[in-house]
Amino acid sequence: MLPPKMTVVVESRLECVPLAGTMVRAFCHAFGASDVESEQVEVCIMEAVNNCVVHAYQSEPGHAVEVIAALQDGEFRFEVCDQGKPGNPEMLRRSRRHLLDLDPTSIDMMPERGRGLAIIESIMDGMEYVTSEGKNRFLMIKRITCQSPES
């Protein structure tokens, strides 16, 4: 039997980003992830797809962003793929978690951008970015102790 897998393709428009996140959240929940875990994954997928739209495609509509979700060997694996401008693979070599250390007393000083990878890093158990043959792949891994889907 093949492991559970789902592929969603959305257009490179910011208004399409939530659809990818919602579909992956439903996939995770259907295969036993809790509501909180499913919603955390949804945020990561939306951040990664948003990065494809804004950075790889430079906010130009009409391009495909492919999201693959799979459950294999007790872990969820997610790939967000595009064929736009490649990112720098070195971007994942340094931690960005410090960007989430914000002062709640100075909300007005909080940056509006630049925390997506820090959020993904804080939620996911693994990340990898690869560019090959014109295709950019951002792989994320999340280990979740799955509940039975009926609970």
ABEGO torsion letter per residue (X at the ends): XBBBBBBBBBBBBAAAAAAAAAAAAAAAAAAGBBAAAAAAAAAAAAAAAAAAAAAAAGGBBGBBBBBBBBBBGGBBBBBBBBABBBBBAAAAABBAAAAABBBAABAAABBABGAAAAAAAAABABBBBBBBGGBBBBBBBBBBBBBBAAX
